[in-house]
């Protein structure tokens, strides 16, 4: 596993601590989970293509259901 350091202002760190506390996590765990969620998301061109295909074939999918 690789570790990175991210400089944050005191105000941002306070905000991060507050959000993490509300989620019941340490700030490091809170950030790690959010970064993983971000990285697991399909990229925007893929999302646009998928939405186009679903819209274009909506009637076909409705009839097949």
N, C-alpha and C positions, 0 to 999 in steps of 0.2 A: 504494500500500500504506500502511496506517495502522500506526503504532507506538504501543504502550501501555507504561506502566511499572507494575510490580506490586511493592509493597514486601514484602520477605521478611525474616524474622529471619535472623541469621547461621546458626543451626542448620538452618533450612529451605534456605538457599542451599547449605550444605555438602552436604545430602542431595541436592539437585538436581544439584549438580556430580558427585556420586558416581554417581547414576543415569545421567546423560548420559555420563560417562566409560565406564561399563560398556557403554553402547549405541554407543560410538564417535562421539559427537556433541558439539558445543558445547551448553552449557545452553540457549541461545536456540533452537537448532534442535530440541532435544529437546522443549522446551515447545511450539514452533510445531506440530510434528507431532502431539503429543498433543491439542492444542486442536483442530486440524483433524479428527482422528479423532472427538473428542467432538461437534463440530458437524455432522459428516456422519452421525451416528447418527439414525435415525428417532426421533421423540418417543415417549414411553411410551404414550399413548393409541393411536397407530398400531400399535405393537408388540403391544399387548393385542388390538386388533381383528384383526390378521393372525394371531396365535396362535389366536384363537377360530375364525376362518374355516378355518384349516388343521385344527384339531381337529374341527370340525363336519363337514368334508367329507373326512376321512381315508379313510373307506371308499370313497367315490366316486373319489378320487385313486388308491387302491390298485387298483380295478377298471379304471381307465383306463390304468394303467401297463402 
